[in-house]
Amino acid sequence: MTMKRSIAILLVLLPAATLVHGMGAGDESLSEYEIKAAFLYNFAKFADWPESAFSEPASPIVIGILGKDPFGPVLDRIVEQKPIDGRPVLVKRLKNTREAKGVHILFVARTDEAELACAFKEINPLATLIVGENEKFAERYGAIGFFIEENRVRFEINVASAERAGIKLNAKLLQLARIVGNGKGGGQ
């Protein structure tokens, strides 16, 4: 699959609810993490951060990856030279939660529940959209959680958690998600 074709397919994935395997006869499948990478970029397109989240009008939107990086170069290629609202998008790999300062979207790779709970004691959620892939992630920890259903990558959103972080999510994004939480859950 050519790079241009891969990126075009990935950018269409958000509204299409994304198949993990088998996109149709003759098409190559996309991996779970190619799809999740496209979602992360699109989450940035459908989120509004408070002005205080950026030091300057042209400051980048930073996507941080905490834990073992499951994306490899895929996420970097997706965001490369694709600004959002005039802001470049950068990807940072983080060794620990202390490095999460200034990150706008924090992807927390699948990890042990005890380790995850410990990490969330150190994360300052203000102006950070926290996304993860552990089971019931949006209910327990962050604003958006990935899950697999009927061989598709899906996501759930805890709106109250995003609002506590000062982030407003676009209604189009909310229509594509399973909404979870009762306003009390979520770690943000």
NORDA-V977579 format. One record per backbone hydrogen bond with DSSP energy under -0.5 kcal/mol. NH is the residue of the N-H (numbers start at 1). CO is the residue of the C=O. Records with the same first field share a line. If there is no record, write none. Layout:
NH=CO, CO
This chain:
6=2
7=3
8=4
9=5
10=6
11=7
12=8, 9
13=9, 10
16=12
17=13, 14
18=13
20=151
21=151
27=24
35=31
36=32
37=33
38=34
39=35
40=36
41=37
42=38
43=39
44=40
45=41
46=42
47=44
48=168
49=47
53=50
54=51
59=56
61=88
62=60
63=61, 90
64=62, 105
65=92
66=64, 107
67=65, 94
70=68
74=71
77=73
78=74
79=75
80=76
82=79
84=87
87=84
90=61
92=63
94=65, 92
99=96
100=97
101=98
103=100
104=62
105=62
106=129
107=64, 105
108=106, 131
109=66, 107
116=112
117=113
118=114
119=115
120=116
121=117, 118
122=118, 119
123=119
125=123
127=165
128=125
129=104
130=128
131=106, 129
132=144
133=108
137=134
140=136
141=137
142=137
143=130
144=130
145=156
146=132
147=154
149=152
152=149
153=18
154=147, 152
156=145
157=178
158=143
159=157
162=158
163=159
164=160
165=161
166=163
167=162
168=48
169=167
170=46
173=170
174=170
175=171
176=172, 173
177=173, 174
178=155
179=177
180=157
186=139
187=141
